Amino acid sequence: MQFDRPLVRGILLRRYKRFLADVTLEDGREVTAHCANPGAMLGLKDPGMAIWVEPNDNPKRKLKFAWRLVELPDGHWAGIDTSIPNRVVGDTLRSGDIAELAGYADIRAEVKYGQNSRIDFLATGPGRPDTYIEVKNVHLRRDGSHAEFPDSVTARGAKHLRELSEMVAQGHRAVMFYLVQRTDCTAFRLAPDLDPAYAQAFAAARAAGVEMICYDTAISPAGISIRSPLPVDIP
């Protein structure tokens, strides 16, 4: 996935009201950018961090910048926009470049299922079980080189795990796909101290047959793409 416009570097002044961030651009302008992330963003919202924002000239948008990336030490990157994983995974599913999910004839997005829910992707094909794929954005790293999920309590995430388990019970295939929007992680694990209920739902879903898949990403100011599978460390 390529960004629509060249990103602009700046320094984060503050993130507030969850969806707003004040930024000083390199040309000296102070602007407010949209922050498409409802989570805690632990370690990625500290004032003084170098970040990259995408400008727009859409008259229908109140804010003319959107926060996309954080520039990390040692040349690493983190993506903070939680809408991007679905775009990246969707493109890669359709190109057949995710080995575990290749070979399906049709990939549909936002299909109704469960209890008033929509699955991120439904993959179907002759002679294969319908495959329900839920995508989660991961950008938390606290120690070592593990990416962790979630970064805050997510009752909605636990609900998705239960609904995927129900799809397995009905004879379908179900996959929880964790996409790590960081370039400095080598494995994935849960963060049960941040949301014990999600960890319990994860264990129950895995026991029910829900597949847990994790990939990392290649990130630059030009765009974001899927890179390699990461091991999922099960406690």
C-alpha positions, -999 to +999 in steps of 0.1 A: +000+000+000+014+034-010+004+066+007-016+089-015+006+119-010+042+123+002+045+124+040+058+154+059+081+151+089+073+169+121+077+168+159+048+157+181+037+183+206+008+163+221-019+137+213-053+145+229-090+136+228-077+103+212-081+114+177-062+147+176-025+155+176-006+188+175+025+188+154+053+212+145+063+206+109+099+211+097+089+244+080+079+258+114+041+255+110+021+242+139-008+220+127-034+197+141-035+162+126-061+135+127-049+105+147-068+074+134-061+053+165-085+049+195-060+029+215-036+038+243-006+041+219+018+033+247+053+045+238+042+061+205+026+094+217+054+110+237+059+147+231+091+153+211+089+122+190+095+125+153+064+116+134+052+117+098+019+131+086+001+130+053-013+162+039-046+165+020-065+192+001-099+176+005-124+205+012-147+180+030-120+173+056-117+197+085-081+186+093-056+189+065-031+164+079-033+128+091-008+111+114+006+080+097+041+070+112+064+073+141+101+074+135+118+050+160+154+047+170+179+028+149+161+034+116+129+016+126+093+027+121+058+022+136+025+028+119-002+042+140-032+044+116-055+015+126-073+016+092-042+007+073-039-030+083-072-039+065-060-022+034-026-039+035-040-074+043-068-070+018-044-062-011-022-091-001-050-116+002-062-107-033-027-111-047-024-145-030+009-136-013-001-148+022+009-185+021-016-196+048-045-179+030-036-184-007-057-200-034-092-187-027-113-177-057-131-148-040-122-123-012-150-101+001-147-074+027-171-064+055-194-093+052-222-096+079-219-125+103-223-133+140-243-110+162-246-077+144-209-079+133-190-077+100-160-099+093-131-081+078-127-106+050-145-137+039-125-160+016-143-186-005-135-211-032-146-244-047-140-274-025-128-252+004-145-242+037-155-206+039-128-188+057-135-159+081-106-135+086-105-109+113-076-084+112-060-067+142-035-038+143-005-044+165+020-016+174+028-022+211+063-031+221+074-028+257+105-050+262+126-073+242+115-077+206+080-089+211+050-071+196+020-073+220-017-070+217-039-054+229-025-021+241-057-013+261-090-031+270-109-043+240-142-058+247-149-057+209-118-077+203-129-104+227-163-105+210-146-111+176-128-141+191-160-156+203-177-151+170-148-167+151-151-197+175-187-200+165-178-200+128-155-230+135-183-247+154-205-243+122-178-261+101-160-231+087-124-220+089-116-189+111-084-169+113-074-141+136-047-122+117-024-099+137-006-073+116+024-058+133+029-022+122+064-020+136+098-029+121+116-037+153+098-069+164+106-106+159+077-123+176+042-118+188+025-124+222-005-112+242-005-085+268-027-102+295-018-076+321-035-049+300-066-070+292-070-103+310-104-109+294-090-107+260-063-132+269-090-156+282-110-152+250-078-158+229-071-191+248-107-203+244-108-194+207-075-212+200-088-243+218-119-241+196-099-242+165-094-205+155-061-201+138-037-173+150-015-158+123+009-129+127+029-110+101+051-079+103+054-051+078+079-031+058+074+005+066+087+037+050+074+072+043+065+058+008+041+031+021+035-001+041+035-037+029+034-072+045+068-086+050+072-119+069+054-142+093+062-138+130+060-166+156+030-164+179+042-172+214+015-189+234+017-186+272 
